[in-house]
Amino acid sequence: MKAQILDINGKKTKEIETNLFEEPVREDIICKVVESEKSKQAYSPKYRAGMDRSASGNVRHTRHSWKSDRGRGLSRVPRKIFWRRGTQFSWQGAIIPSVKGGRRAHPPKASVNLKKINKKELKKALLSALTYISSTNEIKKKYASLEDKEIKIKLPLIVEEKIFGLKTKDFLESLKKILGDLYDIAIQKKAVRPGKGKMRGRKYKKNSGLLFVIGKNRKKKMQGIEIIKSDELIVSDLASNGARLTIFSEDAIKELEDFANEKRKLISNKTGSEKGVRNKTTKSKQFNIKKENKEKKR
């Protein structure tokens, strides 16, 4: 497909041919990958909690042995030593669940098993998400304020490299010219959440806003706009809870095209096996020549 490259004033400078936004949209794969990319806080105790003690193996269970528990009225549990006087020990049970400060019997494990995604499926989901965000209808579904509005801008939005040389004020003015009516939803707005959610670790809420995808060698920071490099882009950045308004830089498009067109290098042992066969044949020939020479001498 042909995509327009816009200058800092929002005017078309040239067109490029790209196959990035031609992948069929598979919402089922996109949803599956977005769900697998969600980070979940594991509910579990600290790793090796109650186990970091030098107690296991301290007490011997044999008779007439130094450091033994026999004849002392002690249960057979691992114990940590506080002090000793000759063969007398002051020790306390540790490590096992039934003693003070020991580990829990069956604590929840820290590992969170998320959905496994194959590499080809992940790549297909990312390319499908790029097509997904280039649809104006899908953009309207995500942003409620755009339901009754007509989007006149042609998606996807690709800007030239000159935009990186602008200062913050000029950069925001350039975005106004490029986005037009969509500028209102581009800047993230942060507000205090109503209700009891304020007391539960989610005091503030903010909208998703604009996503600006730049090249991996570029550096850009802007408050109110999420900026991400092309090699760090994931599916949930583009299509979490709907198609997100996104702008691409020109070098980011080239890098994403390289990712889409790259093919795995198949390493075959064919050349190596051929060399092995050749070496074997040459050795056998040399052996036969030597054998013939010996027979002639006889």
C-alpha positions as MATLAB code, in Angstrom:
seq = 'MKAQILDINGKKTKEIETNLFEEPVREDIICKVVESEKSKQAYSPKYRAGMDRSASGNVRHTRHSWKSDRGRGLSRVPRKIFWRRGTQFSWQGAIIPSVKGGRRAHPPKASVNLKKINKKELKKALLSALTYISSTNEIKKKYASLEDKEIKIKLPLIVEEKIFGLKTKDFLESLKKILGDLYDIAIQKKAVRPGKGKMRGRKYKKNSGLLFVIGKNRKKKMQGIEIIKSDELIVSDLASNGARLTIFSEDAIKELEDFANEKRKLISNKTGSEKGVRNKTTKSKQFNIKKENKEKKR';
ca = [
       0.000    0.000    0.000;
       1.011    3.654   -0.422;
       1.526    5.675    2.756;
       1.967    9.418    3.045;
       4.894   11.035    4.829;
       3.934   14.343    6.467;
       6.164   17.290    7.262;
       6.108   19.266   10.522;
       3.204   21.356    9.172;
       1.052   18.313    8.461;
       1.409   18.534    4.678;
       2.239   15.627    2.429;
       5.851   15.582    1.229;
       6.081   12.196   -0.499;
       4.601    8.709   -0.694;
       6.264    5.395    0.068;
       5.354    1.813   -0.731;
       5.060   -0.351    2.375;
       3.587   -3.744    3.187;
       3.414   -3.119    6.941;
      -0.296   -2.342    7.035;
      -1.525   -5.107    4.704;
      -1.663   -8.027    7.152;
      -5.224   -9.349    7.683;
      -6.631   -8.257   11.042;
      -6.901  -11.194   13.457;
      -8.556   -9.843   16.585;
      -8.511  -13.269   18.228;
      -4.694  -13.495   18.027;
      -4.317   -9.853   19.111;
      -6.488  -10.435   22.201;
      -4.595  -13.618   23.037;
      -1.194  -11.894   22.887;
      -2.393   -8.796   24.790;
      -3.691  -11.052   27.557;
      -0.376  -12.909   27.752;
       1.575   -9.624   27.955;
      -0.261   -8.447   31.065;
       2.104   -8.365   34.021;
       0.614   -9.945   37.132;
       1.889   -9.447   40.662;
       2.655  -12.865   42.065;
       1.147  -13.545   45.487;
       3.816  -15.444   47.399;
       6.282  -15.149   50.279;
       9.918  -14.242   49.759;
      12.027  -16.911   48.086;
      13.536  -19.255   50.743;
      11.607  -17.518   53.524;
      12.327  -19.295   56.822;
      14.976  -21.510   55.178;
      18.084  -19.328   55.498;
      19.266  -20.913   58.755;
      22.258  -23.082   59.580;
      20.010  -25.531   61.425;
      19.561  -28.545   59.165;
      22.087  -31.266   60.052;
      23.262  -29.621   63.303;
      21.630  -32.199   65.554;
      22.827  -35.786   65.359;
      20.443  -38.628   66.061;
      22.985  -41.310   67.003;
      23.575  -42.580   70.547;
      26.668  -41.719   72.597;
      27.626  -39.026   70.096;
      28.673  -35.425   70.657;
      26.000  -32.945   69.593;
      23.341  -35.639   69.876;
      19.695  -35.234   70.929;
      19.525  -38.653   72.689;
      18.782  -38.630   76.437;
      17.891  -34.962   76.475;
      14.135  -35.154   75.888;
      14.407  -33.370   72.512;
      12.308  -33.937   69.459;
      14.020  -34.796   66.164;
      13.829  -31.412   64.476;
      16.572  -29.286   62.928;
      17.851  -26.737   65.424;
      19.968  -23.591   65.307;
      22.580  -23.130   68.046;
      22.678  -19.987   70.209;
      25.555  -20.980   72.514;
      27.335  -24.074   73.815;
      29.400  -25.097   76.844;
      31.277  -28.284   76.073;
      28.571  -30.840   75.307;
      25.717  -28.587   76.434;
      23.895  -26.625   73.741;
      21.273  -23.910   73.779;
      19.379  -24.404   70.562;
      15.946  -23.788   69.086;
      13.984  -25.483   66.316;
      14.124  -23.852   62.897;
      13.306  -24.344   59.185;
      10.366  -26.770   59.494;
       6.765  -25.427   59.437;
       5.855  -26.485   63.001;
       8.431  -24.266   64.743;
       8.658  -20.531   65.380;
      10.213  -18.628   62.453;
      10.119  -21.671   60.188;
       8.877  -21.842   56.625;
       5.218  -22.107   55.681;
       3.904  -25.592   54.955;
       2.459  -25.064   51.489;
       2.977  -21.426   50.477;
       1.731  -20.011   47.161;
       4.402  -20.198   44.479;
       5.848  -17.069   42.869;
       5.695  -18.386   39.318;
       2.737  -17.091   37.312;
       1.901  -19.311   34.379;
       0.735  -17.097   31.522;
      -0.231  -18.157   28.038;
       2.617  -19.383   25.882;
       2.864  -17.596   22.529;
       4.790  -19.000   19.588;
       7.265  -16.732   17.773;
       5.398  -16.840   14.460;
       2.107  -16.141   16.219;
       3.641  -13.195   18.080;
       4.989  -11.730   14.849;
       1.626  -12.191   13.129;
      -0.141  -10.481   16.041;
       2.176   -7.442   15.854;
       1.731   -7.048   12.094;
      -2.014   -7.558   12.467;
      -2.090   -4.866   15.184;
      -0.360   -2.414   12.814;
      -3.182   -2.939   10.293;
      -5.715   -2.713   13.118;
      -4.601    0.782   14.218;
      -4.679    2.106   10.630;
      -8.486    1.749   10.550;
     -10.483    4.900   11.380;
     -13.493    2.835   12.460;
     -11.459    0.998   15.075;
      -9.979    4.281   16.356;
     -13.518    5.621   16.865;
     -14.465    2.548   18.896;
     -11.637    3.125   21.383;
     -12.061    6.878   21.879;
     -15.637    7.654   22.931;
     -15.327   11.359   22.051;
     -14.798   10.451   18.374;
     -18.000    8.431   17.883;
     -19.961   11.283   16.305;
     -16.985   12.906   14.561;
     -15.641   12.326   11.092;
     -11.910   11.587   10.905;
     -10.543   13.367    7.854;
      -6.928   12.349    8.396;
      -5.605    9.455    6.353;
      -4.115    6.734    8.536;
      -1.420    5.580    9.222;
       0.384    8.789   10.238;
       4.082    8.926    9.307;
       6.163   12.041    9.968;
       9.535   13.106    8.633;
      12.747   13.177   10.669;
      12.774   16.988   11.072;
      10.288   16.670   13.923;
      13.071   15.450   16.226;
      14.859   18.779   15.923;
      11.915   20.740   17.357;
      11.712   21.985   20.910;
       8.760   21.092   23.133;
       6.592   24.077   22.256;
       7.203   23.746   18.511;
       6.740   19.985   18.737;
       3.265   20.377   20.274;
       2.307   22.983   17.674;
       3.446   20.603   14.948;
       1.267   17.850   16.457;
      -1.747   20.197   16.377;
      -1.229   20.728   12.650;
      -0.700   17.013   11.956;
      -3.578   15.674   14.081;
      -6.124   18.487   13.728;
      -9.282   17.536   15.666;
      -7.566   14.449   17.122;
      -5.147   16.577   19.155;
      -7.624   16.705   22.083;
      -7.301   12.959   22.667;
      -3.560   12.862   21.926;
      -2.347   14.426   25.177;
      -2.732   12.247   28.262;
      -4.886   13.777   30.980;
      -4.425   12.740   34.593;
      -7.213   13.153   37.160;
      -8.070   11.978   40.675;
     -10.306    8.930   40.611;
     -13.683    9.221   42.318;
     -14.767    6.739   44.978;
     -12.902    4.326   47.246;
     -10.394    3.400   44.570;
      -8.249    6.250   45.890;
      -7.543    4.186   49.006;
      -6.659    1.039   47.065;
      -3.513    2.047   45.254;
      -5.185    3.623   42.205;
      -5.698    7.231   43.163;
      -5.177    8.637   39.668;
      -6.593    7.689   36.285;
      -5.483    8.808   32.834;
      -6.430    8.226   29.230;
      -4.227    6.294   26.808;
      -3.405    9.287   24.592;
      -1.061    9.260   21.622;
       1.660    6.700   20.942;
       4.727    7.946   19.073;
       6.899    5.161   17.615;
      10.465    6.271   16.889;
      13.624    4.596   15.595;
      15.749    2.500   17.944;
      18.654    4.984   17.756;
      16.518    8.059   18.475;
      16.029    9.801   21.813;
      12.904   11.800   22.636;
      11.046   12.628   25.845;
       7.707   14.375   26.071;
       5.326   14.698   28.997;
       1.770   13.624   28.141;
       2.792   11.540   25.111;
       4.033    7.969   25.271;
       7.165    7.543   23.149;
       8.512    4.073   22.427;
      11.300    2.730   20.237;
      10.542    0.405   17.339;
      12.544   -2.512   18.775;
      10.646   -2.257   22.102;
       7.168   -2.150   20.540;
       4.724   -4.835   21.688;
       1.142   -5.660   20.737;
      -0.440   -4.254   23.911;
       1.127   -0.844   23.159;
      -0.866   -0.685   19.929;
      -4.087   -2.573   20.523;
      -4.891   -2.893   24.222;
      -8.668   -2.356   24.628;
      -8.952   -1.123   21.032;
      -6.916    0.554   18.315;
      -4.683    3.304   19.661;
      -3.921    6.584   17.917;
      -0.321    6.180   16.718;
       2.274    8.222   14.845;
       5.356    6.643   13.266;
       8.640    8.270   12.390;
      10.140    7.544    8.989;
      13.053    5.487   10.328;
      10.706    3.485   12.595;
       8.747    2.395    9.503;
      11.965    1.176    7.838;
      12.975   -0.789   10.927;
       9.520   -2.369   11.255;
       9.635   -3.293    7.553;
      12.958   -5.045    8.127;
      11.343   -6.963   10.991;
       8.376   -7.940    8.812;
      10.507   -9.054    5.877;
      13.256  -10.857    7.745;
      13.569  -14.576    7.157;
      15.159  -17.151    9.382;
      18.563  -18.317    8.244;
      18.382  -22.049    7.850;
      21.708  -23.569    8.848;
      22.137  -26.858    7.017;
      24.908  -29.371    7.424;
      24.870  -30.183    3.737;
      28.218  -28.515    2.963;
      29.772  -30.084    6.032;
      28.542  -33.558    5.095;
      29.860  -33.111    1.565;
      33.280  -32.173    2.934;
      33.194  -35.247    5.141;
      32.397  -37.474    2.172;
      35.192  -35.875    0.156;
      37.702  -36.405    2.957;
      36.705  -40.041    3.273;
      37.042  -40.641   -0.482;
      40.465  -38.969   -0.662;
      41.700  -41.028    2.303;
      40.462  -44.261    0.721;
      42.161  -43.346   -2.576;
      45.452  -42.631   -0.790;
      45.250  -45.979    1.016;
      44.607  -47.834   -2.255;
      47.573  -46.067   -3.950;
      49.911  -47.026   -1.089;
      48.667  -50.631   -1.243;
      49.321  -50.807   -4.988;
      52.829  -49.383   -4.569;
      53.691  -52.022   -1.924;
      52.470  -54.828   -4.204;
      54.603  -53.503   -7.098;
      57.730  -53.461   -4.899;
      57.133  -57.088   -3.944;
];
